[in-house]
Amino acid sequence: MKYRSVTISVKTDTKGVLMIDQMSKAEMDTFNREHPDTRMVLEITALPKERSRRMIGYFYKVIVPKAQKMFYDLGQRLTPTQTERKLIETTPIMTDQKYNGETWISRYREVEELSTPELSELMETIRQEAAEHGYYIEEVQHL
């Protein structure tokens, strides 16, 4: 089966030179052989260097359990994984859409992909939604 797109993860060294590991290179070569003599668009997204480990820990150790309790009280029994997925699927910042030339492709971003400001916005949105249901989730600086 021919795939229309491929996603690989690469890094740059301290001089800005692109470094591709052997598995990613093999995946790219396979993809290119399936599409000989074809025009392609290469899209590169630079991920933030640092994400706040404290904020990611806060998300998984405080927000997800409190949201799980809130959903339980509202009649939904969810596992922590299901709770995280529900939070991601109902928060607009977590939706990523790309146009592939024919249609729009949507996917949900993972928490680890977010920059610190985006993670703050995600947590603030979740805190506001919890407050609408009468639940309080403290802010990260009060921990």
N, C-alpha and C positions, 0 to 999 in steps of 0.2 A: 504494500500500500504506500502510495506517495503522500508524504505530508506536505502541506503548503507552507509551514513555518517551523522553525526550530529555535529553541531558546537555550543558550548556554551561559555559564557563569565564568567570567575571566577576571583577571586582576591586572593592574599596572604596577611596574616596579617604581622605585624612588625617582627615576628619570622620566617616568610617564610612558615607558615602552610596554605595549600590550603583551601579557604573558598568557598563553593558552596551554592548559595541561593536555596530556596525550589523549585522555578520554574525550575531552571536548573537541580536540582537533579531529579525532576519528569520526565523531558524530557529525561535525561540519563537512568532512570529506564525503561521508556517505550521503548526506543531504545534497551536496553539490553534484555528485555522480547521478542522483536520481533526477536532477534538473539541468541537464547539459544545455549549453547555449541559451540560457534564460537570464533575463534582466532581474535583478534582485534589489531589494531595499534593505540596508543594514541599519538597524536601530540600536543605539547604545544608550543605556541609562546608567548614570553614575549614582551609586548608592552613597548615603552619608557615611563618613568615616566612623563617627562615634554615635552610638545610641546609648542612651542612659540605661545602664543595667538596673539601676535602682527603679526607674520608671517601668521597665519591662517586668521586673520582679513584683512591683506594686500592682501591675495589671493582673498578673497571674495569681498572686497571693492574697490580694484584697478585693479587687473589683470583680473578678470572676466568681469567687465564693459568695460575695454579697449579692451579686446578680442572680446566682443560682438560688439563693435563699428567697430573693424577691420573686423569681419565677415560680418557685415551689409554693410560696404563700398565695400566688395568683392562680394556682391550680395546675402548673406545668411541672412535671417531674423530669428534670434534665440532668445529665451527667456533666461534670466540668467541661468536657470536650464539646458536648452539645450546647452548653451555655456560651462558651467562647464563640462557637460557630454562629449562634443566634445573634450575639452582640455584633459580630463582624457583618453579618448579612443585613442588619437593620441600621447600620451606621453609614451614611453617605460617603464619608471620606475613605471607606474601605473598598469602594467599587472602583475598578480600573477598567476603562473602555478604550479600545483601539480600533481604528478603521483599517481593514486589511485590503482595501481597494474595491471590495465588493459589498461587504457587510460590516457591521459593528460587532466586535467580539468583547464580551464583558467577562470579568473574572473578579473574584474577591481577593484583595491583598491580604497578606499575612501580617501579623503584628510585628514580626522581626524586620519587615521591609520598611517600616515607617521611620521617618526622621524624628528627632526629639519633639519639634513643634507639632508634627502631625500626630504623634502619640499623645501629646497634651490635649490636642483638639478632640481626639477619639475619647479620651477619658473624661473630658468635660462634657461631651455629648451624652455619654453613658450616665454620668452623675446627674445631669439635667433630667434625663428620662427616668431615672430612679426616683428623683425628687417629685416628679409628676405622679408617681405611684405611692408617695409617702415614705420613701426610704432615703436614708442619708448615707452617702459614701464620702468619707473624709478625703481631703486633698492630700497629695503626696508629701507636701512640706510639713504636714502636721504629724507625720509618723515618727 
